[in-house]
């Protein structure tokens, strides 16, 4: 049986929100030391709630400097620079030829 749309799961309620409630704004302002208990709760300054993009972590190997130097020197039997990688399709020769080989509409011989 499926779940009705109005019944949200806990995970969907915990997503990023741009608009914060007053209590959440007060907490952020207290953390930044821009608000204390003596100030009124009305007319609070704006609080930016930016979403932080999480990227993939790159694992750094202990010999990363050596690996970069070794990668710069091609291995024996490797394809020369400028050649397509293994498994890549090469462009057909007909498409690689310049378009000047075909006569155009205005190139008719006049006699």
Secondary structure, 3 states (H helix, E strand, C coil): CCCCCCCCCHHHHCCCCCCCCHHHHHHHHHHCCCCCCCCCCCCCCCCCCCCCCCCCCCCCCCCHHHHHHHHHCCCCCCCCCCCCCCCCCCCCHHHHCCHHHCCCHHHCCCC
